[in-house]
Amino acid sequence: MPDKIRSFIAIELSKEIQGELGNLIAELKQVEGDIRWAKVENIHLTLKFLGNLSTEELDIVKRVMDKTISGVQNFTLSLGKLGGFPNFNRPRVIWVGIDKGADEVRRINGQLEDLLAKEGFEREEREFHPHLTLGRIKTRKGLSPGFRITPGWNCPCSMDVSHLTLFQSTLTPKGSIYTPLKTSSF
């Protein structure tokens, strides 16, 4: 095992939601431009990116995950509208927001941040916005003229959230490979 493991905590998506996101990405790919689209099987709801951690640090994270979910009940998560960071007109990241379940996701994220900070991990400085990243615009060169995000897309699908997953992220020339390291069930 390597000295440090690149890792993050996330909510895995159902096959139904992955399928809907795959359809949306296929539609969005009609836009010309230098856009790196996410692999559908890799799309997840990141709660906390941890970076490169030692085995000892991962053990702490695993304990914190179990503590975080204490008292959390299963909840329903549904997708929201299409969006872009930093804005709709000149996005660098194309994403789908979370509608139902967003408050629960924010609470879990806040609890993770608080408990991990007590263990010496750095807090995320940016405000947490629950979202699923679909693509990243590498450069605006070659992007279809006037390209902007149209927030009208909406997915009627939802899923039951029953656990958090700690993932290892291995970077390869063909993209990231995500390997589950631990699941904490509610």
FENDAKA-V459656 format. One record per pair of residues at least 6 apart in sequence whose ideal C-beta (glycine too) atoms are under 8 Angstrom apart, sorted by the first residue. I is the first residue (numbers start at 1). J is the second residue. If there is no record, write none. Layout:
# FENDAKA-V459656
i: <I,I>
j: <J,J>
This chain:
# FENDAKA-V459656
i: <1,3,4,4,4,5,5,5,5,5,5,5,6,6,6,6,6,6,6,7,7,7,7,7,7,7,7,7,7,7,8,8,8,8,8,8,8,8,9,9,9,9,9,9,9,9,9,9,9,10,10,10,10,10,10,10,11,11,11,11,11,11,11,11,11,12,12,12,13,13,13,13,13,13,14,14,16,16,17,17,17,17,18,18,18,19,20,20,20,21,21,21,21,21,21,21,22,24,24,24,24,24,25,25,25,25,25,28,28,28,28,29,29,31,31,31,32,32,32,33,33,33,33,33,33,34,34,34,34,34,34,34,35,35,35,35,35,35,36,36,36,37,37,38,38,38,39,42,42,42,43,43,43,44,44,44,44,45,45,45,45,45,45,47,47,47,47,47,48,48,48,48,48,49,50,50,50,53,57,58,58,60,61,61,61,62,62,62,62,64,64,64,64,65,65,65,65,65,66,67,68,68,68,68,68,68,69,69,69,69,69,69,72,72,72,73,74,74,74,74,75,75,75,75,76,76,76,76,76,76,77,77,77,77,77,77,77,77,77,78,78,78,78,78,78,78,78,78,79,79,79,79,79,79,79,79,79,80,80,80,80,80,80,81,81,81,81,81,81,81,82,82,82,82,82,82,82,82,82,83,83,83,83,83,83,83,83,84,84,84,84,84,84,84,84,85,85,85,85,86,88,88,88,88,89,90,90,91,91,91,92,92,93,93,93,93,94,94,94,94,94,94,95,95,95,95,96,96,96,96,96,97,97,97,98,98,98,98,100,101,101,102,104,105,106,106,108,109,109,110,113,113,113,116,117,137,161,162,162,163,163,163,163,164,164,165,165,165,165,166,166,166,166,166,167,167,167,167,168,168,168,168,169,169,169,170,170,170,170>
j: <55,54,52,53,54,52,53,54,55,58,168,181,51,52,53,168,169,170,171,50,51,52,53,58,61,166,167,168,169,181,46,47,48,49,50,166,167,169,46,47,48,50,61,65,112,164,165,166,167,44,45,46,47,164,165,167,44,45,47,77,105,161,163,164,165,44,163,165,21,43,44,45,132,159,157,159,157,159,79,155,157,159,40,41,43,40,79,155,157,40,43,79,96,132,134,155,40,82,96,134,153,155,37,38,40,134,135,37,94,134,135,35,37,143,144,147,142,143,144,137,140,142,143,144,147,137,138,139,140,141,142,143,94,135,136,137,138,143,135,136,138,134,135,133,134,135,175,175,176,178,132,133,134,132,165,167,178,77,98,105,130,131,132,105,108,109,112,164,109,112,113,116,124,124,57,61,121,61,121,166,181,119,116,121,166,166,181,182,184,112,115,116,119,112,164,166,182,184,184,115,108,111,112,115,164,184,108,163,164,184,185,186,104,108,186,186,160,161,162,186,101,104,160,161,100,101,158,159,160,161,98,100,101,104,105,158,159,160,161,98,99,100,101,155,156,157,158,159,96,97,98,99,132,154,155,157,158,96,97,98,99,102,154,96,97,99,151,152,153,154,94,95,96,97,149,150,151,152,153,91,94,95,96,97,131,149,151,90,91,92,93,94,95,148,149,91,92,93,95,92,148,149,150,151,148,140,148,137,148,149,136,137,133,135,136,137,133,134,135,136,137,149,131,132,133,134,131,132,134,153,155,129,130,131,105,130,131,132,158,158,161,130,161,130,128,130,164,128,130,128,123,124,128,123,123,143,186,185,186,183,184,185,186,183,184,180,182,183,184,180,181,182,183,184,178,179,180,181,178,179,180,181,176,177,178,176,177,178,179>
